Amino acid sequence: MILNFLKSKGNKKQKVILLGSGALSIGQAGEFDYSGSQAVKALQEENLEVIVVNPNIASVQTNKDIDKKVYLYPVTPFWVTKVIEKEKPVGIISSFGGQTALNCVIDLYKSGVLQKYGVEVLGTSVNSLEMSENRDLFAAKMKEINVPIPASKAVSTVKEALKVAEEIGYPVITRSAFALGGLGSGLAENKEKLEQLASAALMSVPQILIEKSLYGWKEIEYEVMRDRQGNCITICNMENFDPMGIHTGDSIVVAPCQTIDNIENNMLRDTAIKIVHNIGVIGECNVQFALSPYTKEFYVIEINARLSRSSALASKATGYPIAYIAAKVVSGFNLLELKNPVTQTTSAFYEPSLDYVTLKVPRWDLTKFTGVSKLLGTQMKSVGEVMAIGRNFCEITQKAIRMVNENDEGITTGIFKNATKKELEYEIANPTNLRLFAIYEAFKRGYSIDKISDLSKISKWFLAHVKHLADTENELVELIRKSKTKTVYDTFNNLGKEYIRNLKKLGFSDYQLVKFFLTVKEPNKKHTQKEIKKLSLEIRKLRKKLNIVPVVKQIDTTSAEYPTSSNYLYLSYDGTHNDIELTKKNSGIITLGSGSYRIGSSCEFDWCSVMTSKYFKTKRADSIIINCNPETVSTDFSTSNRLYFEELSFERVLDIVDIEKPKGVIACMGGQNPNNLIPSLNDAKVKILGHSAKTVDMAEDRNKFSALLDKMGIDQPEWISATSRKEIDEFINRVGYPVLIRPSFVLSGTLMNVAGDEKSRTITL
């Protein structure tokens, strides 16, 4: 039951402050809007007035609502103290606002502000939070309970860091205390590198940890939930595709773990629960381990006694709403009293059981910056992520790569087609955001799994699946080459029903299959995306004739052991039947979400999608959302009547339109990504609600937009749409410098630059 001091007295509702995360940043983004919004909902259900402190106006949690006040103030001790003085809350919650909120509540406690105003910290105590954040205290606690940790020592000066490294032996890892996204961390192979890393880190944090390097070991994470009574479960385990040495936020992550056995799973699970019990966590916590790929040896790396990006991922991967349950737990409920609202049948004390697999792939925007290193390490660089759900690892790998790159080519894009052997092997051994594509190209060229594993330290289990995709592509291309048919339809029809079905089970899109065909049959001809999409409809026509269509599967967290009314769905070709039966058709309205966050397209578009969905729900129209971003409120099960956690691709949206037969599709609420789908969907006779294809084309096409301005008598700078250097030179000679150079159909100024002279123009082009 809810804690006594939180219970409302008469007509007076008790007030609780919920700290948000503030502005989005690398390592602290939309996942805290999701967790904070879940927390608000859970607390309001207990008749509490929630006081949100968060200056991020683009977030859902800062919406005006009954029983909620919002202060658009910085999440700092000074401003939160002002709110406490005015509102006089009985409690404060920091675990839903990331590192910013956590640091703030620790400062408020240490300064005596919370004690002065009688404000209780709900959830994990400040002493326990400090133990999880302070590297020395954490190491001492782990030794006390006999949990292995890497040889390490916390230091506060560069001189101390160098001394400790000599004792441990190079290479070493540096880790910052009280920091997010791996800020200030790195791998030091020698004294010079350590001096550089330590100097930079100690400029922003008071303490760093010098730790034995475990580069090449497996990185495993467990999401744990514990209540005040000591009831404790592990919600999910996750495994990094990349070995230790790359920040989890920059790694491909699979859930549940695929390469550990039952003994290893129970060993790490029991240890995670032991740690959480002994630190005294109340609510959610994630525990990160390094596991030897050769023995049962392991070390605990760190814990986060708060919600994180990993917990948002685990929520969407399992269908267990971690933030919602955690908010109930910190307010006093025990897990046995609560039900999982997704299934509406199982207890919150039930550990999820999955009959599917999920894959998270990060998104980077490194091309927007000049001079930035693309190498990945212990400091996080990604600005967003996607998650794919499917029935086999090959399927979700293809889906996730298409989701994050927002094209239909997936892993087969051919980025390293012209790379030399030396360039390819360097890319595999020195990971960047493009390493997976290099691995795929290497397998296409005949590299062995052992060779790639030696270069990358990636588990052979993962590599075997990537190799299977590359081998399948090589086989298919050869079959197309031998085929005497001239059309896409006839060529694939001759391959046979089961062969096509297998290609779809492995996650190949219709677009990819057309690209393979054109690469073989018309190698010297360039084809536009529009032309390829039009040809992909021929494969779609053939598939539907052969009854090769995806089935709708349900996320129920119980592997179908119990009946569920879950509206959380995904599509797969690796299945024989639909998990749901739609009784109402032609009544739903589909809203397309924004996909992965990136610079220029962030939680503001998630806010738009959520508000659109809520509006239609109030109008008693079936609201359907398609999105693939696990950080968002729009991919929460309660935001829509049906959630398809799926690709925002032409093919997949058409699949869902075929299933739902909706009144229409809204594509103008999710930013540039769904907006780009409007012309193709319109050509496929899908009813577009809101901005029409004609309107979007007029806004996006510079020639048409310019003609409109001329017609309306609105001044505009002189410009040309150039396709050659000669045209550019002639234009610059006429108008002079400076000039703005930018591509069409891009978001947030991607590849846009100002050229002030001949030199800068040459660099820009």
ZIKATA-V725038 format. One record per backbone hydrogen bond with DSSP energy under -1.0 kcal/mol. CO is the residue of the C=O (numbers start at 1). NH is the residue of the N-H. Records with the same first field share a line. If there is no record, write none. Layout:
BEGIN
CO = NH / NH
END
This chain:
BEGIN
3 = 6
4 = 7
9 = 12
12 = 9
14 = 49
15 = 90 / 91
16 = 51
17 = 93
18 = 53
25 = 28
28 = 25
29 = 32
30 = 34
31 = 35
32 = 36
33 = 37
34 = 38
35 = 39
36 = 40
37 = 41
38 = 42
39 = 43
40 = 44
41 = 45
43 = 46 / 48
44 = 47
49 = 16
50 = 69
51 = 18
52 = 71
53 = 20
55 = 57
56 = 59
60 = 63
65 = 68
67 = 50
69 = 52
71 = 54 / 73
74 = 76
76 = 80
77 = 81
78 = 82
79 = 83
80 = 84
81 = 85
82 = 86
83 = 87
84 = 88
90 = 120
91 = 17
92 = 122
93 = 19
94 = 97
95 = 307
97 = 101
98 = 102
99 = 103
100 = 104
101 = 105
102 = 106
103 = 107
104 = 108
105 = 109
106 = 110
107 = 111
108 = 113 / 114
112 = 116
113 = 117
114 = 119
120 = 92
125 = 129
126 = 130
127 = 131
128 = 132
129 = 133
130 = 134
134 = 138
135 = 139
136 = 140
137 = 141
138 = 142
139 = 143
140 = 144
141 = 145
142 = 147
143 = 146
148 = 300
151 = 212
153 = 210
155 = 208
157 = 161
158 = 162
159 = 163
160 = 164
161 = 165
162 = 166
163 = 167
164 = 168
165 = 169
171 = 213
172 = 188
173 = 211
174 = 186
175 = 209
180 = 183
181 = 380
182 = 185
186 = 174
188 = 172
190 = 194
191 = 195
192 = 196
193 = 197
194 = 198
195 = 199
196 = 200
197 = 201
198 = 202
201 = 204 / 205
207 = 177
208 = 155
209 = 175
210 = 153
211 = 173
214 = 217
217 = 244
218 = 291
219 = 240
220 = 289
221 = 238
222 = 287
223 = 235
224 = 285
225 = 233
226 = 283
227 = 230
231 = 227
233 = 225
236 = 223
238 = 221
239 = 254
244 = 216
247 = 250
248 = 251
252 = 241
253 = 360
254 = 239
255 = 358
261 = 265
262 = 266
263 = 267
264 = 268
265 = 269
266 = 270
267 = 271
268 = 272
269 = 273
270 = 274
271 = 275
272 = 276
273 = 277
274 = 278
275 = 279
276 = 280 / 281
283 = 226
285 = 224
286 = 304
287 = 222
288 = 301
289 = 220
290 = 299
291 = 218
297 = 292
299 = 290
302 = 288
304 = 286 / 306
308 = 312
309 = 313
310 = 314
311 = 315
312 = 316
313 = 317
314 = 318
315 = 319
320 = 322
321 = 325
322 = 326
323 = 327
324 = 328
325 = 329
326 = 330
327 = 331
328 = 333
329 = 332
331 = 3
334 = 337
338 = 348
340 = 344
346 = 340
347 = 350
353 = 559
357 = 390
358 = 255
359 = 388
360 = 253
361 = 386
363 = 383 / 384
365 = 368
366 = 369
377 = 247
384 = 363
386 = 361
388 = 359
390 = 357
392 = 396
393 = 397
394 = 398
395 = 399
396 = 400
397 = 401
398 = 402
399 = 403
400 = 404
401 = 405
402 = 406
409 = 412
414 = 417
416 = 419
420 = 424
421 = 425
422 = 426
423 = 427
424 = 428
425 = 429
426 = 430
431 = 376
432 = 435
434 = 438
435 = 439
436 = 440
437 = 441
438 = 442
439 = 443
440 = 444
441 = 445
442 = 447
443 = 446
448 = 452
449 = 453
450 = 454
451 = 455
452 = 456
453 = 457
459 = 463
460 = 464
461 = 465
462 = 466
463 = 467
464 = 468
465 = 469
466 = 470
467 = 471
468 = 472
469 = 473
470 = 474
471 = 475
472 = 476
473 = 477
474 = 478
475 = 479
476 = 480
477 = 481
478 = 482
479 = 483
487 = 491
488 = 492
489 = 493
490 = 494
496 = 500
497 = 501
498 = 502
499 = 503
500 = 504
501 = 505
502 = 506
503 = 508
504 = 507
509 = 513
510 = 514
511 = 515
512 = 516
513 = 517
514 = 518
515 = 519
516 = 520
517 = 521
518 = 522
522 = 525
528 = 532
529 = 533
530 = 534
531 = 535
532 = 536
535 = 538
536 = 540
537 = 541
538 = 542
539 = 543
540 = 544
541 = 545
542 = 546
543 = 548
551 = 572
552 = 579
553 = 570
557 = 353
558 = 561
567 = 643
568 = 555
569 = 645
570 = 553
572 = 551
573 = 575
588 = 663
589 = 624
590 = 666
591 = 626
598 = 601
601 = 598
602 = 605
603 = 607
604 = 608
605 = 609
606 = 610
607 = 611
608 = 612
609 = 613
610 = 614
611 = 615
612 = 616
613 = 617
614 = 618
615 = 619
616 = 621
617 = 620
622 = 589
623 = 641 / 642
624 = 591
625 = 644
626 = 593
628 = 387
629 = 632
633 = 636
636 = 639
642 = 625
643 = 569
644 = 627 / 646
649 = 653
650 = 654
651 = 655
652 = 656
653 = 657
654 = 658
655 = 659
656 = 660
657 = 661
660 = 586
661 = 586
664 = 590
665 = 689
666 = 592
671 = 675
672 = 676
674 = 677
675 = 678
677 = 681
678 = 682
679 = 683
680 = 684
681 = 686
682 = 685
687 = 665
692 = 696
693 = 697
694 = 698
695 = 699
696 = 700
697 = 701
701 = 705
702 = 706
703 = 707
704 = 708
705 = 709
706 = 710
707 = 711
708 = 712
709 = 714
724 = 728
725 = 729
726 = 730
727 = 731
728 = 732
729 = 733
730 = 734
731 = 735
732 = 736
739 = 755
741 = 753
747 = 750
749 = 752
753 = 741
755 = 739
757 = 761
758 = 762
759 = 763
760 = 764
761 = 765
END
